[in-house]
Amino acid sequence: MWYLGHSGWAVRTQNHWIVLDYAPGAPDSETDSLINGRLRIDELSEGPVTVLVSHHHGDHFDQRVLGWQEHADVRYVFGWSDALDLPGARISGQETLDLDGLKIHAIPATDAGSAFLIEVDGHRIYHAGDHVAACNPPEEAFTQGLEWLAETAGDVDVAFLPVFGCGLPETAALRSGNLHTLRTLNPRTVFPMHVGWTGYFYRKFARWIAEQDVQVGLGIADQPGDRFLVRNGSVEKIWS
């Protein structure tokens, strides 16, 4: 797994590449590479590439990803339906999409678009997008979809959770929602996200997790380009 900044991730499984909410912001450069968190589509070889975009906000969706269509094995899934002329599949509401070798369960996010639970190559990966709680304890609009995911797909191997922002000034509510997510989806490993380009809040999240009654592996990114190996519930940061 490569951290691509903010809520962006590139995930490599046995047979697939998955790109989640990639929105680099800065202009393209000749030095762009996974090693600095700036994705080039020609780096993603050996298997199809599925690009998932949870919603239309500019910190989650950069239309430059649409330029990857010339790559023969790229397909798109968008977590909202509106008048934009976008290639690929749309998924919104509480529903499941079956693609070749990949299954996506979507629930409506509390802020915008969808949260995704992806089943691929025997793994279950949850990406929250902007699905966060606004209340403490969390409101039904937040909890109901998560409970459906747990009933539909079961426990997850990896969860990407927003730990700051999403338009919510109330930190206690956001934490309460993340704790509910941990106890409902029971992820084996967790990656905090949605904090621009700094790892400070991710390390703060790790300290908070240590105080909770949950046992999870943690992947703490410090900067775009950080990469991790997840295997059998353990997470290892790769330094070279």
N, C-alpha and C positions, 0 to 999 in steps of 0.2 A: 504494500500500500504506500502511495506517495501522497503527501500533503501538498495541495495546490493553493493554499491560502484561503482564509475565511471558512467557507463551507465546502470548498472544492477538494475532491479526492479522485485519484486514479487507483483502481483495484484490479489486480491481476489474479485470476483464479487459474485452475488447470487448463481450461479451454477458452476462457473469455477475458476480455478487457471491459471494465465498467468505468465510465467517467461520470462523476456526480457533481453537479452545480459548479462547473468550472467557469469562473468569471475573473480573469486576471487583472482587469482594469488597465494596466499600463500598456502602451503600444507594443506590438510584436518586435522582436529583436533577433539578430542572427545568433545570439547566444542562448536563445530559448532552448530549454531541455528539461526533462523530468528532474534532473539533478538540482535545478534551481527553482522547481515548482512551476515552470512555464512550459506547458505541454505542446509538443509538436506531434501531429497525427502520424507522421511517418515513423515515430518511435514505437508505435503500438502495432507490432506485427504478431504473427502466429495466433490467429484466432479473430473472431468478429469483435467489433467494438460497439458497445451499446452506450449511448450518451443519454443520461437522465437529467432532466431539469425540473426541479420541484415546483418553481413558480417564476413569475416574470420579473421580479425585482432585480435591479441592476447588479446587486451584489451576489446574485445566484445565476443570472442568465446574461451571458455576453453573446451577442448574435454572431460573433466571429466563429463560434463552433459550427454554425451552419455551413461555413466554407469547407468543412471536412467531408461534404457529401461526395466529393470526387473520389474519396477513398472507397474502394469497392465493398469493404465489409463494415461500413458505418451505418448504424440505424439509430433513430431518435425516439425518445419517449418524453412527452411533456405532461406535467402534472396539472394542467388546467385546460379548459376549453373556452376559446373566445375567437374573435374574428381574425386574429393574426394568421397569415399564410405560412404555416410551418410544416416541414416535412415530417413524416413518421407518424407515430401513434399518439393519441391523446388519452389520458386516463385521469378521471376526476371522480369525486364522490368515493364511496366505499365499494371497491370492485377489484377484480383480479384480471390481469392481462397475461396471456400465455404467448410467449415468443419461442422461437426455435432454440431450445436448450436453456431457457430462462423463463422464470415466472415472477411477475411483479404484483404484489398486493399493495393497493393504495388506500389511504384514508384522507379525508379533508383536513388540511392543516388549519390551526386556529387563526393564523395570520393571513396566509395566502397560499393557494395551490394545494399541494399534497405532501404527505410523508410517504415514503416507500419502504416496503419490506421485500427484498429481492432474494429469491431462491435460485441458486446457480451452483452447479458442480458439487452438490451436496452441502453447500453452505447457505446460511441465512444471514442476510446483511440488512440492518435497519438504518435508514438515513432520514432524520427527522425533518429536514428542510427547515421551515419556520413553524413547526408544530410545538408550541410551548404553552404552559399553563399561565393564565392570567390571575388566578386566585390561589389562596392557600387555606384549605385544601383545594386541589385542582377541580375545575368545573367539569360537568358531564361532557361538554363539547370536546374536551381534551381527553378524558378517560375512556369514553365509549369506543372510539376508534382503536385505541391501543388494546382494549380487551378483545375486540373483534380480531385483530391481528394475532393475538396470543391463541385464540380459539382456532383460527384458520391455519396458522403456520407453526405454532409452537414456539419454544425458546429460540433465541437467536444467538449466533456465534459472535457477531460484531455489531455494535451500535455506535452511530455517529450522533452526538447530542449537542445542541446549541447551549452554551453556558453564559452568554451575554447578549444583550441587544434584543433583536426581534421586536422592537418597538415597545418593550416592556421595561419600565423603570423599577419594578418591584422584584428585587433579587430573590426574596423569600419565595415568591410564587414560582419563579423559574426553577429554583432548586427543588421545590415541592413537586413540580411536574417531572423533573428528571428522576427524582427518587421513585415516583410512581412508575415511570417508564422502566427503571431498573428492576423493580419488584414485579412488574407485569410481564415484561418480555424476557427477563432473566438472562441478559447477555453474558457471555463468557469474557468478552473484552469490550472496552469502551474507549472511544476517541472523542474528546471534547473538541468543539469547533465553534465557528461563528464569532471570531474575535479578530477580524482584520488580519494583521500580519505579525502579531506578537504572541509569544508563548506565556506571558505573565499570568493571564487569566486561566490558562490551561493548568499551570502548576498550582494556582489557587484552587482550581477544581479538584486536583489530585489530593490536596490537603483536606478538602471538605469530604471527599469520598472516604478517606481514612477514618473519619469520625462517624460514618454511617454503618449500619448493620448489613452491609452487602459485601460480597466477595467477588471482585472482578479484576481482570487484568487491565492495565491502563497503557494507552499509547499517547504520550505527551509530546506534541510537536512544538518546536521552538521557532521554526521558520519554514517557508515554502521550500519544497525539495526534500524535507525530512522523509525518510522511508522506514517502513516497518515490515517485519515478517510475523504473521500470525499463524500459529500451528497448534492444534489441540488445546485451545484455550489459553495459550501463553503468547505474549507479544514481546518481540525483540526489536529494538531500534538498531538499524544498520548504519554504521558510521563511515563506511568507506564504499 
